[in-house]
Amino acid sequence: MAPMLRFAPSPNGPLHLGHALSAIANERMAAALDRPLRLRMEDIDRIRCRPEYEAMILEDLAWLRVVWTPPLRRQSTRFDRYATVLAELTRRGLVYPSFASRREIADHARVVGVARDPDGAPRFSGDAAVIGAEEAERRRQLGAPAAWRLDMARAVNEVGRPGWTEIGPSGAGRTAAHFDPMSWGDVVLARKETPTSYHLSVVVDDADDGISHIVRGADLLTATAVHRVLQVLLGFPTPLYHHHGLVLGEDGRKLSKSNGALGLGAMRQAGWTADMVRHEATARETPPPPLPTR
């Protein structure tokens, strides 16, 4: 399989300027390296992801003149593949079922105070501290729904704390980067309501699709530590990474669908041209943060 890049939006709402920036960054590196650009729909959320949003994404990319190479990949068609990988990690004792709810985890964190992961969520290290070992066992025996979490300490003990290579926007340059995966705690690899998670599906898909260069926003920079652990555990190839800057809103936060960022379709209806949007997205890119190193 020829090395390639991928743009991987979630069809849970319209694209905005931040997505446009990421699509353009992928497009430009693919052109610089003379490699194909694939399109992947990260649609594992079967409630929020909808066909109409996928149609909007395809329309927006065509309008922006971002050319991608078929076929279109949809994560929702690959649940069996993710289940196979999760079963392998389970067999090796690297994942475990967790019965604590998000509310219970949040309540416990407020009461006792716990360290936070890079996304600001409570760092999780097992049900025992949250709901107690006996309650966790009771729920297991009752067949209660469980999330499946990576035992990060056991994983790090097996493969260490692998770093990665960060490259420039055109694919040139090499910089060693590293972030401690233990800072994330025991991340979720399969949710109670979804048979996978972002961390698991993105790592499996990138390996299966032969993605050699991963271009994505700087908000995912530290998550690369988790992905590198999984790649080494599963014997997957090591991609090169480029984490570009973000587009921020007036409130100083990155643009997101959840905080009402204006969609590209709405911008088009308001009179923006594709060239104007491409210029605006790249002009508003923030400088990427300093690379984490050892």
C-alpha distance (Angstrom), angle and dihedral (degrees) to the residues before:
residue distance angle dihedral
M1 . . .
A2 3.81 . .
P3 3.83 115.7 .
M4 3.77 111.2 -103.5
L5 3.80 147.9 162.2
R6 3.78 130.7 -119.0
F7 3.79 139.9 -151.6
A8 3.80 109.0 -151.5
P9 3.82 117.4 -173.6
S10 3.80 125.2 170.1
P11 3.82 113.5 -121.0
N12 3.80 93.8 -138.0
G13 3.79 95.3 110.1
P14 3.81 142.0 -13.4
L15 3.79 122.8 -55.5
H16 3.81 117.0 -102.5
L17 3.81 134.9 -167.7
G18 3.79 92.4 -76.4
H19 3.79 90.7 57.4
A20 3.80 90.0 45.6
L21 3.80 89.3 55.3
S22 3.80 91.9 51.3
A23 3.81 92.8 47.3
I24 3.81 90.7 49.5
A25 3.83 92.1 47.1
N26 3.81 89.8 52.6
E27 3.80 91.6 45.2
R28 3.80 92.7 51.7
M29 3.79 95.6 47.8
A30 3.81 91.5 46.3
A31 3.81 89.0 53.1
A32 3.82 92.6 46.2
L33 3.80 91.3 51.2
D34 3.82 94.8 37.0
R35 3.80 91.7 -126.5
P36 3.80 130.7 134.1
L37 3.79 122.5 -98.4
R38 3.80 116.5 -139.6
L39 3.78 127.3 -159.5
R40 3.81 119.0 -135.8
M41 3.80 125.3 -175.8
E42 3.81 108.5 -145.4
D43 3.78 93.0 -153.4
I44 3.79 103.3 149.5
D45 3.82 90.5 126.5
R46 3.79 98.0 85.8
I47 3.81 93.1 -172.0
R48 3.81 103.0 48.7
C49 3.81 99.2 31.6
R50 3.80 112.7 83.2
P51 3.81 137.3 178.6
E52 3.81 91.7 -120.8
Y53 3.80 90.8 59.4
E54 3.79 90.7 49.9
A55 3.81 88.8 52.5
M56 3.82 89.4 51.4
I57 3.80 91.1 51.4
L58 3.80 92.2 51.3
E59 3.79 90.6 48.2
D60 3.82 92.7 48.0
L61 3.81 93.7 49.2
A62 3.80 91.3 49.2
W63 3.82 89.8 49.5
L64 3.83 90.9 49.2
R65 3.83 88.6 50.0
V66 3.79 92.3 -123.2
V67 3.80 103.7 156.5
W68 3.80 118.5 -153.3
T69 3.79 132.6 -179.2
P70 3.83 118.6 -115.8
P71 2.94 146.9 -96.4
L72 3.78 102.6 77.1
R73 3.81 112.3 -135.8
R74 3.81 120.8 -143.6
Q75 3.80 118.7 -168.4
S76 3.81 90.8 -153.1
T77 3.82 88.5 72.1
R78 3.80 92.9 56.2
F79 3.80 105.0 60.1
D80 3.83 90.6 116.2
R81 3.80 90.2 56.2
Y82 3.80 92.4 50.6
A83 3.81 90.2 47.5
T84 3.81 90.2 54.3
V85 3.80 91.8 52.7
L86 3.80 92.1 45.3
A87 3.82 90.1 50.9
E88 3.81 89.6 53.2
L89 3.80 91.8 51.9
T90 3.81 89.6 46.7
R91 3.79 91.5 51.5
R92 3.79 88.8 53.5
G93 3.80 91.9 51.4
L94 3.81 93.7 -115.2
V95 3.80 98.8 121.5
Y96 3.77 133.2 44.2
P97 3.82 137.7 -171.0
S98 3.80 116.1 -100.6
F99 3.80 120.5 -160.5
A100 3.80 100.3 -178.8
S101 3.79 112.8 112.3
R102 3.79 124.4 -130.2
R103 3.79 89.7 -109.9
E104 3.80 92.0 51.2
I105 3.79 90.6 49.7
A106 3.81 91.6 48.5
D107 3.83 92.9 46.2
H108 3.79 91.6 49.4
A109 3.80 90.7 50.0
R110 3.81 91.5 52.2
V111 3.81 93.0 49.5
V112 3.79 101.4 44.9
G113 3.79 102.8 18.2
V114 3.78 117.0 -124.3
A115 3.77 135.9 -167.8
R116 3.79 116.3 -88.2
D117 3.77 128.4 -130.0
P118 3.84 120.6 -125.5
D119 3.81 90.3 -87.9
G120 3.80 91.1 54.6
A121 3.80 97.0 -108.1
P122 3.82 121.4 128.8
R123 3.79 110.2 -83.5
F124 3.79 106.1 -116.3
S125 3.80 125.4 -146.6
G126 3.81 104.6 164.1
D127 3.80 144.8 -41.6
A128 3.79 95.2 -94.6
A129 3.79 95.0 78.7
V130 3.81 93.5 44.3
I131 3.81 107.5 40.0
G132 3.80 101.3 0.9
A133 3.79 128.9 -104.6
E134 3.82 93.4 -95.3
E135 3.80 93.5 53.3
A136 3.78 91.0 46.5
E137 3.80 90.2 52.3
R138 3.80 91.0 47.4
R139 3.79 90.9 53.9
R140 3.79 90.9 47.0
Q141 3.78 91.8 53.8
L142 3.80 90.6 48.6
G143 3.78 90.2 53.4
A144 3.80 93.8 -117.7
P145 3.82 117.1 177.4
A146 3.79 111.9 -88.1
A147 3.76 137.9 -166.2
W148 3.78 115.7 -138.0
R149 3.79 115.1 -128.9
L150 3.77 132.9 -168.7
D151 3.79 112.3 -116.4
M152 3.77 92.5 -130.4
A153 3.79 96.6 -172.2
R154 3.81 91.4 53.3
A155 3.81 91.5 44.2
V156 3.81 92.5 50.7
N157 3.77 90.2 46.6
E158 3.81 87.7 56.6
V159 3.81 101.7 42.8
G160 3.80 106.2 13.2
R161 3.80 123.1 -136.5
P162 3.82 104.2 -49.8
G163 3.77 119.0 -160.6
W164 3.79 128.7 -156.0
T165 3.80 142.3 -140.5
E166 3.80 119.0 -102.2
I167 3.81 118.1 -156.3
G168 3.78 135.7 -166.9
P169 3.83 125.9 -97.7
S170 3.80 92.9 -91.2
G171 3.79 94.5 44.5
A172 3.80 93.7 -100.7
G173 3.78 125.0 122.7
R174 3.77 130.2 36.8
T175 3.79 126.9 -130.8
A176 3.79 125.5 175.3
A177 3.82 111.9 -126.0
H178 3.78 131.0 -174.4
F179 3.79 138.2 175.9
D180 3.80 126.6 177.0
P181 3.83 109.1 -107.7
M182 3.81 89.4 -157.6
S183 3.81 86.6 73.0
W184 3.80 87.2 72.4
G185 3.79 97.3 54.0
D186 3.80 119.7 -155.8
V187 3.80 101.4 -17.9
V188 3.80 122.5 -156.8
L189 3.81 115.2 -102.9
A190 3.81 96.2 175.2
R191 3.79 126.4 19.5
K192 3.79 128.5 -140.6
E193 3.79 90.8 -112.6
T194 3.83 98.1 32.5
P195 3.81 127.0 47.3
T196 3.82 92.8 -134.7
S197 3.79 141.9 20.7
Y198 3.78 136.4 -136.3
H199 3.81 92.5 -95.6
L200 3.80 94.9 53.1
S201 3.79 99.9 38.9
V202 3.80 96.5 45.7
V203 3.80 92.8 50.9
V204 3.81 93.5 47.1
D205 3.81 93.9 45.3
D206 3.80 94.8 47.4
A207 3.80 90.1 52.2
D208 3.81 95.7 43.9
D209 3.81 92.5 46.8
G210 3.81 94.5 48.0
I211 3.79 94.1 -119.4
S212 3.80 105.1 -179.2
H213 3.82 99.4 175.6
I214 3.80 123.2 37.8
V215 3.80 114.6 -159.6
R216 3.81 115.0 -175.5
G217 3.80 143.4 133.6
A218 3.79 124.8 -63.1
D219 3.82 89.1 -117.0
L220 3.83 85.9 77.6
L221 3.81 95.5 48.1
T222 3.81 97.4 104.1
A223 3.83 92.5 40.1
T224 3.80 86.0 67.8
A225 3.81 86.7 78.4
V226 3.82 89.6 64.6
H227 3.79 92.0 45.4
R228 3.79 92.5 50.7
V229 3.81 91.2 53.0
L230 3.80 90.2 51.9
Q231 3.81 92.4 45.8
V232 3.79 91.9 53.8
L233 3.80 93.4 43.3
L234 3.81 90.5 52.5
G235 3.79 96.9 40.9
F236 3.80 92.9 -117.4
P237 3.83 124.9 156.2
T238 3.80 118.8 -94.1
P239 3.83 113.2 -115.2
L240 3.78 125.5 -155.0
Y241 3.79 115.1 -112.9
H242 3.77 136.7 -144.7
H243 3.82 117.2 -177.5
H244 3.78 109.1 -166.9
G245 3.79 126.4 -159.1
L246 3.80 122.7 -92.0
V247 3.79 137.1 -114.8
L248 3.79 109.8 -118.8
G249 3.77 129.4 -155.6
E250 3.79 126.7 -132.6
D251 3.81 89.0 -87.1
G252 3.80 91.0 60.3
R253 3.80 93.9 -111.7
K254 3.77 124.5 117.2
L255 3.78 114.9 -92.0
S256 3.79 113.0 -96.4
K257 3.77 139.8 168.4
S258 3.79 90.6 -122.0
N259 3.81 93.7 61.7
G260 3.78 94.5 46.8
A261 3.81 102.7 -100.0
L262 3.80 110.5 -176.6
G263 3.79 110.7 -100.2
L264 3.79 124.4 -127.7
G265 3.80 90.7 -117.5
A266 3.79 90.6 56.3
M267 3.80 90.2 47.8
R268 3.79 89.6 51.5
Q269 3.79 91.2 51.4
A270 3.80 89.4 49.4
G271 3.81 90.6 59.2
W272 3.79 103.6 -92.8
T273 3.79 115.2 145.3
A274 3.78 123.5 -143.1
D275 3.80 90.5 -109.4
M276 3.80 90.9 52.2
V277 3.81 91.4 51.4
R278 3.80 92.8 46.7
H279 3.80 90.6 51.1
E280 3.81 93.7 45.0
A281 3.81 93.4 49.4
T282 3.80 94.3 51.1
A283 3.82 94.3 39.6
R284 3.80 91.3 55.2
E285 3.79 96.2 48.0
T286 3.80 109.5 126.0
P287 3.80 119.8 -135.4
P288 3.81 108.6 -90.4
P289 3.80 114.7 -107.5
P290 3.82 120.8 -102.6
L291 3.76 111.7 -78.6
P292 3.80 114.2 -105.0
T293 3.79 110.3 -119.7
R294 3.77 136.9 177.0
